[in-house]
Amino acid sequence: MNVFITGSTGFLGGEVLVELSKRKEIDKIFCLVRAKAGEQAIERMKKIFDLHGDLLDQKKIIPIEGDLTQADLTDYLTKHPLLGNVNVIIHSAADTNFSPIYDEILEQINILGLEKILAWSTQLKNLQTFTYVGTATICGMDIKNRVVKENESPNENVKHLVKYTETKMRGEMMVRNYLPKEKILVVRPSIIMGDSRPVQPRSYVIMWALAAINLLRLVPINPDAELDIISVDYAAKAIVKLLFSKRKYSVYHISAGTAGSTSPRKATQAIEYYFPHRPEFEFVDRSLIREVKLWARKKLNGYSDLKNYPEHLTYWDNIFDDATDLRILMGGLEPYLDFIELGQTFDNSRLLEDTDLGQAEPAHEYMKRSAHFLDKIDIFAAALAP
């Protein structure tokens, strides 16, 4: 079997690549890699494997220099002498930014880039499976405080909190327009945060939001909202297991489900032990986010409920050299708070039925092994590009 994968240098794609490399059924893994100036594509591959001490077999892992924004990508892949016998495509690449300033880039990568890969895939005579890595959050913002099932999406009529989920929904629909159902595997991870192993996470994406909440300590969010979070290593293992399983379905949530969900309260309780010199976590009503922004502008009036937390306000005075830092932090964090408030969990019964992977470990358990990484995150840089 020969596999072609996009996004192999990314957070989830890197873990999927390493997991695939251990499968004896696979002959070659071709990785679409955007090589930076002065850097060879194989060097980027080495960084992926070196991070956790995995073996890079250069006879098996073959970088293909290319870019989803490349105008001639379809033609380039079609004519590439090594890619004629690809059996499996795993499309993991995506731009995941939540900020509206990246909307044009999201369209170029998540939609136009996918379309180029799909156009090439239709020309592969031996294609068995096209695996599209989507997201469970394509269900939109109208579903709140309940379990979401696979057959509820995609739904063109739902509203989205961010452009990212909207493009992933459209991408999933596009896959169905290009390929027959029997060749499609859609995997929809829930929120991926950190690594369940006591190792440095490949990326601090999403984990930065927990670091921001850990810094703030006074958080305008429902502490008991259900949160469906999984680790990146669980997500990668699930994708590979599904690829090699006898599947009854074409769409799977890769999620914690009701049995493995967490909440802001549970997550913060799991990490507070490691930061004893900070104030206790306090959760306040979501409406107070406006008051937090006013405090950052030094325009908070004397009657604000925020004044009921003098210890936290004094703490903020001490940790924020410039109130602008708090405004930046809240600007980046707010979309994550919006997602938390939805209280969504994602049914994982299909995944548990068709693989032997087992239930995901709750985030409030595995994050105890990663808490010491939280202070290594550049929170403000992440807030500017969440």
C-alpha contacts under 8 A as a table, 3 or more apart, distances in Angstrom:
res1	aa1	res2	aa2	distance
1	M	25	E	6.33
1	M	26	I	4.76
1	M	27	D	5.45
1	M	28	K	7.08
1	M	86	V	7.55
1	M	87	N	6.11
1	M	88	V	7.62
2	N	26	I	5.97
2	N	27	D	5.61
2	N	28	K	4.85
2	N	29	I	5.97
2	N	30	F	7.71
2	N	85	N	6.85
2	N	86	V	4.95
2	N	87	N	5.35
2	N	88	V	6.43
3	V	26	I	7.30
3	V	28	K	6.27
3	V	29	I	4.74
3	V	30	F	6.08
3	V	86	V	5.80
3	V	87	N	6.05
3	V	88	V	4.71
3	V	89	I	5.79
3	V	90	I	7.46
4	F	29	I	5.76
4	F	30	F	4.62
4	F	31	C	5.91
4	F	32	L	7.55
4	F	86	V	6.54
4	F	88	V	6.20
4	F	89	I	4.77
4	F	90	I	6.26
5	I	8	S	6.32
5	I	13	G	7.96
5	I	17	L	7.78
5	I	29	I	7.29
5	I	30	F	6.28
5	I	31	C	5.08
5	I	32	L	6.36
5	I	89	I	5.79
5	I	90	I	4.70
5	I	91	H	5.87
5	I	92	S	6.95
6	T	13	G	7.35
6	T	31	C	6.10
6	T	32	L	5.20
6	T	33	V	7.49
6	T	90	I	6.48
6	T	91	H	5.12
6	T	92	S	5.36
6	T	93	A	5.13
7	G	10	G	5.31
7	G	12	L	7.97
7	G	13	G	5.08
7	G	14	G	7.30
7	G	31	C	7.94
7	G	32	L	7.19
7	G	33	V	7.61
7	G	91	H	7.12
7	G	92	S	4.99
7	G	93	A	3.76
7	G	94	A	7.14
8	S	12	L	7.79
8	S	13	G	4.25
8	S	14	G	4.64
8	S	15	E	7.90
8	S	16	V	7.43
8	S	17	L	6.00
8	S	31	C	6.28
8	S	32	L	7.28
8	S	33	V	7.37
8	S	92	S	7.32
8	S	93	A	7.45
9	T	13	G	6.20
9	T	14	G	5.02
9	T	33	V	7.37
9	T	44	R	7.04
9	T	45	M	7.06
9	T	48	I	6.49
10	G	13	G	5.06
10	G	14	G	5.29
10	G	93	A	7.40
10	G	203	S	7.97
11	F	14	G	5.72
11	F	15	E	6.96
11	F	202	R	5.69
11	F	203	S	5.47
11	F	205	V	7.84
11	F	232	V	7.59
12	L	15	E	5.33
12	L	16	V	6.26
12	L	92	S	7.51
12	L	232	V	6.03
12	L	235	A	7.52
12	L	236	A	6.55
13	G	16	V	4.96
13	G	17	L	6.06
13	G	92	S	5.68
13	G	93	A	7.19
13	G	236	A	7.76
14	G	17	L	5.12
14	G	18	V	6.38
14	G	48	I	6.14
14	G	202	R	7.88
15	E	18	V	5.22
15	E	19	E	6.15
15	E	232	V	7.20
15	E	233	D	6.46
15	E	236	A	5.70
16	V	19	E	5.06
16	V	20	L	6.04
16	V	236	A	4.72
16	V	237	K	7.14
16	V	239	I	7.36
16	V	240	V	7.02
17	L	20	L	5.09
17	L	21	S	6.14
18	V	21	S	5.11
18	V	22	K	6.88
18	V	48	I	7.94
18	V	49	F	6.87
18	V	54	D	7.37
19	E	22	K	5.61
19	E	23	R	7.32
19	E	236	A	6.94
19	E	237	K	6.69
19	E	240	V	7.07
20	L	23	R	5.45
20	L	26	I	7.60
20	L	240	V	6.65
21	S	24	K	7.93
21	S	26	I	7.59
21	S	29	I	7.56
21	S	57	D	8.00
21	S	60	K	7.59
21	S	61	I	7.54
23	R	26	I	5.82
24	K	27	D	7.35
26	I	29	I	7.35
27	D	60	K	6.37
28	K	59	K	7.67
28	K	60	K	4.70
28	K	61	I	6.18
28	K	62	I	7.12
29	I	60	K	5.99
29	I	61	I	4.97
29	I	62	I	6.00
30	F	61	I	6.16
30	F	62	I	4.77
30	F	63	P	5.71
30	F	64	I	6.37
30	F	83	L	7.91
31	C	61	I	7.29
31	C	62	I	6.13
31	C	63	P	4.71
31	C	64	I	5.57
32	L	63	P	6.13
32	L	64	I	4.80
32	L	65	E	5.86
32	L	66	G	5.76
32	L	67	D	7.17
33	V	41	A	6.12
33	V	44	R	7.98
33	V	63	P	6.19
33	V	64	I	5.85
33	V	65	E	4.95
33	V	66	G	5.66
33	V	67	D	6.84
34	R	41	A	7.04
34	R	65	E	5.73
34	R	66	G	5.32
34	R	67	D	5.37
35	A	39	E	6.01
35	A	40	Q	5.92
35	A	41	A	4.92
35	A	44	R	7.52
35	A	65	E	6.36
35	A	66	G	7.66
36	K	39	E	5.32
36	K	40	Q	7.44
36	K	41	A	7.93
39	E	43	E	6.77
39	E	44	R	7.89
40	Q	43	E	5.38
40	Q	44	R	7.12
41	A	44	R	5.34
41	A	45	M	6.63
41	A	63	P	6.09
41	A	64	I	7.60
41	A	65	E	6.48
42	I	45	M	4.91
42	I	46	K	6.23
42	I	63	P	6.23
43	E	46	K	5.05
43	E	47	K	6.50
44	R	47	K	5.24
44	R	48	I	6.65
45	M	48	I	5.22
45	M	49	F	6.64
45	M	56	L	7.88
45	M	63	P	7.54
46	K	49	F	5.28
46	K	50	D	5.82
46	K	56	L	6.75
47	K	50	D	5.08
47	K	51	L	6.10
48	I	51	L	5.83
49	F	52	H	6.43
49	F	53	G	6.20
49	F	54	D	4.86
49	F	55	L	6.25
49	F	56	L	6.00
50	D	53	G	4.79
50	D	54	D	5.97
50	D	55	L	7.64
51	L	54	D	7.55
51	L	202	R	7.60
52	H	199	V	7.36
52	H	200	Q	7.98
56	L	61	I	7.18
57	D	60	K	5.38
57	D	61	I	6.00
58	Q	61	I	5.06
58	Q	62	I	6.55
59	K	62	I	7.08
66	G	70	Q	7.11
66	G	73	L	7.29
67	D	70	Q	5.18
67	D	73	L	7.23
68	L	73	L	6.92
68	L	109	I	6.05
68	L	112	L	7.89
68	L	113	G	4.56
68	L	114	L	7.50
68	L	116	K	7.59
69	T	73	L	7.81
69	T	108	Q	6.47
69	T	109	I	6.33
69	T	112	L	7.69
69	T	113	G	5.97
70	Q	73	L	5.24
72	D	75	D	5.47
72	D	76	Y	5.97
73	L	76	Y	4.90
73	L	77	L	6.09
73	L	116	K	6.36
73	L	117	I	7.74
74	T	77	L	5.36
74	T	78	T	6.11
74	T	116	K	5.13
74	T	117	I	6.35
74	T	119	A	6.42
74	T	120	W	5.18
75	D	78	T	5.01
75	D	79	K	6.16
75	D	120	W	7.46
76	Y	79	K	5.44
76	Y	80	H	6.09
77	L	80	H	5.10
77	L	83	L	6.96
77	L	120	W	6.75
78	T	83	L	7.39
78	T	84	G	7.40
78	T	120	W	6.06
78	T	123	Q	7.47
80	H	83	L	5.74
80	H	84	G	7.41
81	P	84	G	6.65
82	L	85	N	7.55
83	L	86	V	5.64
84	G	124	L	6.61
84	G	125	K	7.96
85	N	124	L	7.28
85	N	125	K	7.62
85	N	126	N	6.24
85	N	127	L	7.97
86	V	89	I	7.42
86	V	124	L	7.05
86	V	126	N	6.59
86	V	127	L	6.29
87	N	124	L	7.98
87	N	126	N	5.41
87	N	127	L	4.25
87	N	128	Q	5.25
87	N	129	T	6.78
88	V	127	L	5.98
88	V	128	Q	5.87
88	V	129	T	4.91
88	V	130	F	5.91
88	V	131	T	7.53
89	I	121	S	7.92
89	I	127	L	7.91
89	I	129	T	6.42
89	I	130	F	4.82
89	I	131	T	5.92
90	I	130	F	6.13
90	I	131	T	4.60
90	I	132	Y	6.17
90	I	133	V	7.40
91	H	114	L	7.78
91	H	130	F	7.59
91	H	131	T	6.04
91	H	132	Y	5.11
91	H	133	V	6.03
92	S	132	Y	6.74
92	S	133	V	5.19
93	A	110	N	7.79
94	A	106	L	7.72
94	A	109	I	6.29
94	A	110	N	5.39
95	D	105	I	7.43
95	D	106	L	5.62
95	D	109	I	6.48
95	D	110	N	6.46
95	D	164	Y	7.50
96	T	106	L	7.62
96	T	164	Y	5.95
97	N	102	Y	6.60
97	N	106	L	7.72
97	N	164	Y	6.69
97	N	385	A	6.59
97	N	386	P	5.64
98	F	102	Y	7.60
98	F	162	V	5.79
98	F	163	K	6.86
98	F	164	Y	6.30
98	F	335	P	7.23
98	F	385	A	7.76
98	F	386	P	5.87
99	S	102	Y	5.92
99	S	103	D	7.47
99	S	162	V	7.68
99	S	332	G	7.80
99	S	385	A	6.86
99	S	386	P	6.67
100	P	103	D	5.24
100	P	162	V	7.70
100	P	163	K	7.22
101	I	104	E	7.64
102	Y	105	I	5.30
102	Y	106	L	6.21
103	D	106	L	5.01
103	D	107	E	6.32
103	D	163	K	6.43
103	D	164	Y	7.94
104	E	107	E	5.13
104	E	108	Q	6.33
105	I	108	Q	5.02
105	I	109	I	6.14
106	L	109	I	5.36
106	L	110	N	5.42
106	L	111	I	7.39
106	L	163	K	7.57
106	L	164	Y	6.73
106	L	167	T	7.27
107	E	110	N	5.55
107	E	111	I	5.23
107	E	112	L	6.48
107	E	167	T	6.97
108	Q	111	I	5.93
108	Q	112	L	4.97
108	Q	113	G	6.09
109	I	112	L	5.79
109	I	113	G	4.60
109	I	114	L	6.91
110	N	113	G	5.90
110	N	114	L	5.92
110	N	167	T	6.15
110	N	168	K	6.84
110	N	171	G	6.92
111	I	114	L	5.23
111	I	115	E	6.17
111	I	167	T	6.50
111	I	170	R	7.50
111	I	171	G	5.95
112	L	115	E	5.03
112	L	116	K	6.46
113	G	116	K	5.30
113	G	117	I	6.61
114	L	117	I	5.16
114	L	118	L	6.16
114	L	171	G	7.09
115	E	118	L	5.02
115	E	119	A	6.06
115	E	174	M	7.61
116	K	119	A	5.15
116	K	120	W	6.37
117	I	120	W	5.20
117	I	121	S	6.15
118	L	121	S	4.89
118	L	122	T	6.44
118	L	175	V	7.05
118	L	178	Y	6.67
119	A	122	T	5.61
119	A	123	Q	7.27
119	A	178	Y	7.61
120	W	123	Q	5.52
120	W	124	L	7.10
121	S	124	L	5.37
121	S	127	L	7.27
121	S	130	F	8.00
122	T	125	K	7.95
122	T	178	Y	7.28
122	T	179	L	7.12
124	L	127	L	5.51
127	L	130	F	7.59
127	L	183	K	7.67
128	Q	183	K	5.66
129	T	182	E	7.89
129	T	183	K	4.56
129	T	184	I	5.70
129	T	185	L	6.65
130	F	183	K	5.93
130	F	184	I	5.07
130	F	185	L	6.03
131	T	184	I	6.15
131	T	185	L	4.63
131	T	186	V	5.72
131	T	187	V	7.22
132	Y	172	E	7.16
132	Y	175	V	7.69
132	Y	184	I	7.66
132	Y	185	L	6.31
132	Y	186	V	4.90
132	Y	187	V	6.29
133	V	186	V	6.19
133	V	187	V	5.14
133	V	188	R	6.17
133	V	189	P	7.64
134	G	168	K	5.76
134	G	169	M	7.55
134	G	171	G	7.94
134	G	172	E	6.91
134	G	186	V	6.82
134	G	187	V	5.92
134	G	188	R	4.76
134	G	189	P	6.86
135	T	138	I	6.03
135	T	165	T	7.25
135	T	168	K	6.83
135	T	187	V	7.37
135	T	188	R	4.15
135	T	189	P	5.05
135	T	190	S	6.07
136	A	139	C	6.54
136	A	188	R	4.70
136	A	189	P	5.61
136	A	190	S	5.08
136	A	253	H	6.34
136	A	254	I	7.97
136	A	346	F	7.07
137	T	140	G	6.05
137	T	165	T	6.32
137	T	190	S	6.74
138	I	153	S	6.87
138	I	154	P	6.75
138	I	160	H	7.65
138	I	165	T	5.12
138	I	166	E	6.52
138	I	168	K	6.68
138	I	169	M	5.35
139	C	142	D	7.92
139	C	143	I	7.14
139	C	148	V	7.69
139	C	152	E	6.99
139	C	153	S	5.66
139	C	154	P	6.76
139	C	155	N	7.17
139	C	158	V	7.10
140	G	143	I	6.66
140	G	158	V	5.51
140	G	159	K	5.43
140	G	160	H	4.80
140	G	161	L	7.04
140	G	165	T	7.55
141	M	144	K	7.14
141	M	158	V	7.18
141	M	159	K	5.78
141	M	160	H	5.56
141	M	161	L	6.20
141	M	339	F	7.97
141	M	342	L	6.80
142	D	158	V	6.59
142	D	159	K	6.59
143	I	146	R	7.29
143	I	148	V	7.82
143	I	342	L	7.14
143	I	344	Q	7.30
144	K	342	L	4.76
144	K	343	G	5.64
144	K	344	Q	5.89
145	N	225	A	7.59
145	N	226	E	7.19
145	N	342	L	6.06
145	N	343	G	4.29
145	N	344	Q	5.39
145	N	345	T	7.80
146	R	343	G	6.77
146	R	344	Q	5.60
146	R	345	T	6.37
147	V	257	G	7.75
147	V	258	T	7.51
147	V	344	Q	6.11
147	V	345	T	4.79
147	V	346	F	5.34
147	V	347	D	6.08
148	V	152	E	7.11
148	V	344	Q	6.91
148	V	345	T	6.14
148	V	346	F	4.75
148	V	347	D	5.87
149	K	152	E	5.78
149	K	153	S	8.00
149	K	253	H	7.97
149	K	346	F	6.18
149	K	347	D	5.25
150	E	153	S	6.13
150	E	251	V	6.68
150	E	252	Y	6.56
150	E	253	H	6.49
150	E	347	D	7.34
151	N	154	P	7.81
152	E	155	N	7.03
154	P	169	M	5.93
154	P	172	E	7.52
154	P	173	M	7.15
155	N	158	V	5.94
155	N	169	M	7.94
160	H	163	K	7.00
160	H	165	T	6.58
160	H	166	E	6.10
161	L	165	T	7.65
161	L	335	P	7.39
161	L	338	D	7.66
161	L	339	F	7.72
162	V	165	T	6.04
162	V	166	E	6.94
162	V	335	P	7.76
163	K	166	E	5.10
163	K	167	T	6.22
164	Y	167	T	5.32
164	Y	168	K	6.35
165	T	168	K	5.04
165	T	169	M	6.19
166	E	169	M	5.16
166	E	170	R	6.34
167	T	170	R	5.07
167	T	171	G	5.95
168	K	171	G	4.89
168	K	172	E	6.22
169	M	172	E	5.27
169	M	173	M	6.49
170	R	173	M	5.09
170	R	174	M	6.14
171	G	174	M	4.95
171	G	175	V	6.37
172	E	175	V	5.27
172	E	176	R	6.77
172	E	186	V	7.48
173	M	176	R	5.29
173	M	177	N	6.55
174	M	177	N	5.04
174	M	178	Y	6.49
175	V	178	Y	5.34
175	V	179	L	6.18
175	V	184	I	7.69
176	R	179	L	5.53
176	R	180	P	6.81
176	R	181	K	6.88
176	R	184	I	7.59
177	N	180	P	7.97
179	L	183	K	6.67
179	L	184	I	7.00
180	P	183	K	5.73
180	P	184	I	6.90
181	K	184	I	5.28
181	K	250	S	7.22
182	E	250	S	7.62
184	I	250	S	6.10
185	L	243	L	7.87
185	L	250	S	4.90
185	L	251	V	6.06
186	V	250	S	6.03
186	V	251	V	4.64
186	V	252	Y	6.36
187	V	239	I	6.99
187	V	251	V	5.92
187	V	252	Y	5.04
187	V	253	H	6.02
187	V	254	I	6.63
188	R	251	V	7.58
188	R	252	Y	6.07
188	R	253	H	4.70
188	R	254	I	5.69
189	P	192	I	7.08
189	P	235	A	6.70
189	P	253	H	5.82
189	P	254	I	4.41
189	P	255	S	5.84
190	S	228	D	6.19
190	S	229	I	6.16
190	S	230	I	6.85
190	S	253	H	7.21
190	S	254	I	6.26
190	S	255	S	5.16
190	S	256	A	7.75
190	S	346	F	7.17
191	I	206	I	7.84
191	I	228	D	6.24
191	I	229	I	4.70
191	I	230	I	6.19
191	I	255	S	7.87
192	I	206	I	7.06
192	I	229	I	5.78
192	I	230	I	5.04
192	I	231	S	5.47
192	I	232	V	5.75
192	I	235	A	7.58
193	M	204	Y	7.66
193	M	205	V	6.96
193	M	206	I	5.48
193	M	207	M	5.36
193	M	229	I	6.58
193	M	230	I	6.22
193	M	231	S	5.33
193	M	232	V	6.47
194	G	201	P	5.58
194	G	202	R	8.00
194	G	203	S	7.48
194	G	204	Y	6.75
194	G	205	V	7.93
194	G	206	I	7.81
194	G	207	M	6.01
194	G	231	S	5.41
194	G	232	V	6.14
194	G	367	M	7.52
194	G	370	S	7.41
195	D	198	P	7.40
195	D	199	V	7.13
195	D	200	Q	7.68
195	D	201	P	5.57
195	D	231	S	4.88
195	D	232	V	5.44
195	D	233	D	5.99
195	D	366	Y	7.56
195	D	367	M	7.90
195	D	370	S	7.37
196	S	231	S	5.65
196	S	232	V	7.64
196	S	233	D	6.81
196	S	234	Y	7.73
196	S	361	E	7.87
196	S	366	Y	4.96
196	S	367	M	7.03
196	S	369	R	7.27
196	S	370	S	7.71
197	R	233	D	7.96
197	R	366	Y	7.52
197	R	369	R	7.13
197	R	370	S	7.97
198	P	369	R	5.35
198	P	370	S	6.23
199	V	370	S	7.50
200	Q	370	S	7.81
200	Q	373	F	7.34
201	P	204	Y	6.54
204	Y	207	M	5.02
204	Y	208	W	5.76
204	Y	377	I	7.00
205	V	208	W	6.07
205	V	386	P	7.77
206	I	209	A	5.47
206	I	210	L	7.32
207	M	210	L	5.33
207	M	211	A	6.42
207	M	374	L	7.64
208	W	211	A	4.84
208	W	212	A	6.10
208	W	374	L	7.40
208	W	377	I	6.46
208	W	378	D	7.92
208	W	379	I	6.08
208	W	382	A	6.77
209	A	212	A	4.98
209	A	213	I	6.25
209	A	333	L	6.32
209	A	336	Y	7.11
210	L	213	I	5.05
210	L	214	N	6.00
210	L	374	L	7.84
211	A	214	N	4.91
211	A	215	L	6.21
211	A	374	L	5.29
211	A	375	D	7.13
211	A	377	I	7.26
211	A	379	I	7.03
212	A	215	L	5.06
212	A	216	L	6.19
212	A	329	L	7.31
212	A	333	L	7.50
212	A	379	I	6.31
213	I	216	L	5.08
213	I	217	R	6.01
213	I	218	L	7.73
213	I	219	V	6.60
214	N	217	R	5.57
214	N	268	T	7.27
214	N	272	E	7.88
216	L	219	V	6.67
216	L	316	W	7.54
217	R	278	R	7.63
217	R	279	P	6.47
217	R	280	E	6.50
217	R	281	F	4.65
217	R	282	E	6.22
217	R	312	H	7.31
218	L	281	F	5.96
218	L	282	E	4.88
218	L	283	F	5.94
218	L	284	V	7.14
218	L	312	H	6.57
219	V	281	F	7.55
219	V	282	E	6.26
219	V	283	F	4.89
219	V	284	V	5.99
220	P	283	F	5.79
220	P	284	V	4.66
220	P	285	D	5.29
220	P	286	R	4.53
220	P	287	S	7.24
220	P	288	L	6.09
220	P	289	I	5.83
221	I	283	F	6.06
221	I	284	V	6.21
221	I	285	D	6.09
221	I	286	R	5.11
221	I	337	L	6.58
221	I	340	I	7.69
221	I	341	E	6.95
222	N	225	A	5.60
222	N	264	P	7.54
222	N	283	F	6.89
222	N	284	V	7.48
222	N	285	D	6.96
222	N	286	R	7.13
222	N	340	I	7.95
222	N	341	E	6.56
223	P	263	S	6.46
223	P	264	P	4.88
223	P	265	R	4.84
223	P	283	F	6.23
224	D	263	S	5.36
224	D	264	P	6.29
224	D	265	R	6.07
225	A	263	S	5.52
225	A	264	P	6.92
225	A	340	I	6.50
225	A	341	E	6.23
225	A	342	L	7.53
225	A	343	G	4.90
226	E	261	S	6.44
226	E	262	T	5.97
226	E	263	S	5.09
226	E	340	I	7.53
226	E	343	G	4.58
226	E	344	Q	6.20
226	E	345	T	6.61
227	L	261	S	5.57
227	L	262	T	5.05
227	L	263	S	5.12
227	L	264	P	7.58
227	L	340	I	6.48
227	L	343	G	6.13
227	L	344	Q	6.43
227	L	345	T	6.35
228	D	255	S	6.52
228	D	256	A	5.60
228	D	257	G	6.48
228	D	258	T	7.95
228	D	260	G	7.49
228	D	261	S	4.85
228	D	262	T	6.43
228	D	344	Q	6.86
228	D	345	T	5.07
228	D	346	F	6.84
229	I	255	S	6.89
229	I	256	A	6.17
229	I	261	S	6.53
229	I	262	T	7.10
229	I	362	P	7.37
229	I	363	A	6.10
230	I	234	Y	6.71
230	I	235	A	6.90
230	I	255	S	6.20
230	I	256	A	5.98
230	I	360	A	6.66
230	I	361	E	7.50
230	I	362	P	7.22
230	I	363	A	6.42
231	S	234	Y	5.35
231	S	235	A	6.39
231	S	363	A	7.32
232	V	235	A	5.05
232	V	236	A	6.19
233	D	236	A	5.16
233	D	237	K	6.19
234	Y	237	K	5.25
234	Y	238	A	6.11
234	Y	360	A	6.88
235	A	238	A	5.13
235	A	239	I	6.34
235	A	254	I	6.41
235	A	255	S	7.97
236	A	239	I	5.25
236	A	240	V	6.41
237	K	240	V	5.29
237	K	241	K	6.00
237	K	357	L	7.76
238	A	241	K	5.11
238	A	242	L	6.05
238	A	254	I	6.84
238	A	351	L	7.80
238	A	355	T	7.96
238	A	357	L	6.75
239	I	242	L	5.25
239	I	243	L	6.22
240	V	243	L	5.01
240	V	244	F	6.55
241	K	244	F	5.31
241	K	245	S	5.98
241	K	355	T	6.46
241	K	357	L	7.57
242	L	245	S	4.95
242	L	246	K	7.79
242	L	247	R	7.02
242	L	351	L	7.79
242	L	354	D	7.41
242	L	355	T	6.60
245	S	354	D	6.75
245	S	355	T	6.50
246	K	354	D	6.89
247	R	250	S	7.33
247	R	354	D	6.02
248	K	354	D	7.24
249	Y	252	Y	7.25
249	Y	350	R	7.78
252	Y	348	N	7.55
252	Y	350	R	6.27
252	Y	351	L	6.20
253	H	346	F	6.70
253	H	347	D	6.71
253	H	348	N	5.66
253	H	350	R	7.46
253	H	351	L	6.82
254	I	348	N	6.38
254	I	351	L	6.68
255	S	345	T	7.98
255	S	346	F	6.07
255	S	347	D	7.18
255	S	348	N	5.73
255	S	360	A	7.33
256	A	259	A	6.76
256	A	260	G	4.55
256	A	261	S	5.48
256	A	345	T	7.68
256	A	346	F	7.23
256	A	348	N	6.80
256	A	359	Q	6.91
256	A	360	A	5.29
256	A	361	E	7.46
256	A	362	P	7.02
257	G	260	G	5.59
257	G	261	S	5.90
257	G	345	T	5.67
257	G	346	F	5.14
257	G	347	D	5.10
257	G	348	N	5.34
258	T	261	S	5.39
258	T	345	T	6.40
258	T	346	F	7.51
258	T	347	D	7.32
259	A	359	Q	7.69
260	G	359	Q	7.02
260	G	360	A	6.02
260	G	361	E	6.12
260	G	362	P	4.69
260	G	363	A	7.85
261	S	345	T	7.07
261	S	362	P	5.90
261	S	363	A	7.47
262	T	266	K	6.18
262	T	267	A	6.79
262	T	362	P	6.20
262	T	363	A	6.29
262	T	364	H	6.36
263	S	266	K	5.24
263	S	267	A	6.08
264	P	267	A	5.11
264	P	268	T	6.04
265	R	268	T	5.36
265	R	269	Q	6.09
266	K	269	Q	5.13
266	K	270	A	6.23
266	K	364	H	5.82
267	A	270	A	5.18
267	A	271	I	6.77
267	A	363	A	6.96
267	A	364	H	4.63
267	A	367	M	7.68
268	T	271	I	5.34
268	T	272	E	5.90
268	T	281	F	7.37
268	T	364	H	7.87
269	Q	272	E	5.45
269	Q	273	Y	7.57
269	Q	364	H	7.87
270	A	273	Y	7.15
270	A	364	H	5.51
270	A	365	E	6.98
270	A	367	M	6.98
270	A	368	K	5.87
271	I	274	Y	5.75
271	I	275	F	7.34
271	I	367	M	7.23
271	I	368	K	6.10
271	I	371	A	5.83
272	E	275	F	5.39
272	E	276	P	6.68
272	E	280	E	7.90
273	Y	276	P	5.89
274	Y	371	A	7.00
274	Y	372	H	7.28
275	F	278	R	6.11
276	P	279	P	7.92
279	P	311	E	7.34
279	P	312	H	6.72
279	P	315	Y	7.69
284	V	288	L	6.88
285	D	288	L	5.71
286	R	289	I	5.95
287	S	290	R	6.45
287	S	291	E	7.89
288	L	291	E	4.96
288	L	292	V	6.36
288	L	305	D	7.78
288	L	306	L	7.25
289	I	292	V	5.00
289	I	293	K	6.39
290	R	293	K	5.17
290	R	294	L	6.31
291	E	294	L	4.94
291	E	295	W	6.12
291	E	300	L	6.60
291	E	304	S	7.10
291	E	306	L	6.78
292	V	295	W	5.06
292	V	296	A	6.32
292	V	306	L	7.53
293	K	296	A	5.05
293	K	297	R	6.44
293	K	326	L	7.90
293	K	327	R	6.22
293	K	330	M	7.64
294	L	297	R	5.02
294	L	298	K	6.12
294	L	299	K	5.01
294	L	300	L	5.04
295	W	298	K	4.82
295	W	299	K	5.76
295	W	300	L	4.86
296	A	299	K	7.60
296	A	323	A	4.93
296	A	324	T	6.63
296	A	326	L	6.17
296	A	327	R	6.07
297	R	300	L	7.70
297	R	323	A	6.79
297	R	324	T	7.66
300	L	304	S	6.94
301	N	304	S	5.94
302	G	307	K	7.49
303	Y	307	K	7.44
304	S	307	K	5.73
305	D	308	N	5.58
306	L	309	Y	5.84
306	L	310	P	8.00
307	K	310	P	5.92
307	K	313	L	7.85
309	Y	312	H	5.60
309	Y	313	L	6.45
310	P	313	L	5.05
310	P	314	T	6.06
311	E	314	T	5.25
311	E	315	Y	6.12
312	H	315	Y	4.83
312	H	316	W	6.12
313	L	316	W	5.01
313	L	317	D	6.27
314	T	317	D	5.01
314	T	318	N	6.43
315	Y	318	N	5.12
315	Y	319	I	6.30
316	W	319	I	5.22
316	W	320	F	5.78
317	D	320	F	5.74
317	D	321	D	7.40
318	N	321	D	7.10
320	F	323	A	6.02
320	F	325	D	6.37
320	F	326	L	6.87
321	D	325	D	7.64
322	D	325	D	5.66
322	D	326	L	7.72
323	A	326	L	5.39
323	A	327	R	6.70
324	T	327	R	5.01
324	T	328	I	6.21
325	D	328	I	5.14
325	D	329	L	6.11
325	D	380	F	7.26
326	L	329	L	4.93
326	L	330	M	6.08
327	R	330	M	5.22
327	R	331	G	6.04
328	I	331	G	5.09
328	I	332	G	6.36
328	I	380	F	6.97
328	I	383	A	6.37
328	I	384	L	6.94
329	L	332	G	5.41
329	L	333	L	6.06
329	L	379	I	7.56
329	L	380	F	6.16
329	L	383	A	5.47
329	L	384	L	7.99
330	M	333	L	4.91
330	M	334	E	5.73
330	M	383	A	7.88
331	G	334	E	5.62
331	G	383	A	7.06
332	G	335	P	6.90
332	G	336	Y	7.98
332	G	382	A	7.60
332	G	383	A	4.21
332	G	384	L	6.20
332	G	385	A	7.38
332	G	386	P	5.80
333	L	336	Y	5.41
333	L	337	L	6.40
333	L	383	A	6.68
333	L	386	P	7.74
334	E	337	L	5.00
334	E	338	D	6.22
335	P	338	D	4.95
335	P	339	F	6.40
336	Y	339	F	5.09
336	Y	340	I	6.26
337	L	340	I	5.00
337	L	341	E	6.24
338	D	341	E	5.23
338	D	342	L	6.79
339	F	342	L	5.42
339	F	343	G	7.61
340	I	343	G	5.90
340	I	344	Q	7.90
347	D	350	R	7.83
348	N	351	L	5.43
348	N	352	L	6.42
349	S	352	L	5.15
349	S	353	E	5.95
350	R	353	E	5.05
350	R	354	D	6.13
351	L	354	D	5.45
351	L	355	T	6.02
352	L	355	T	5.58
352	L	356	D	6.68
352	L	357	L	6.72
352	L	358	G	6.00
352	L	359	Q	7.11
353	E	356	D	7.73
355	T	358	G	7.64
361	E	365	E	6.81
361	E	366	Y	6.77
362	P	365	E	5.45
362	P	366	Y	6.67
363	A	366	Y	5.29
363	A	367	M	5.67
364	H	367	M	5.49
364	H	368	K	6.91
365	E	368	K	5.83
365	E	369	R	7.93
366	Y	369	R	5.60
366	Y	370	S	7.09
367	M	370	S	4.89
367	M	371	A	5.79
368	K	371	A	5.40
369	R	372	H	7.60
370	S	373	F	5.63
370	S	374	L	7.44
371	A	374	L	5.57
372	H	375	D	6.61
372	H	376	K	7.91
373	F	376	K	5.33
373	F	377	I	7.12
374	L	377	I	5.70
378	D	381	A	5.56
378	D	382	A	6.35
379	I	382	A	5.13
379	I	383	A	6.12
380	F	383	A	4.89
380	F	384	L	6.47
381	A	384	L	5.36
381	A	385	A	6.76
382	A	385	A	5.18
382	A	386	P	5.28
383	A	386	P	5.18
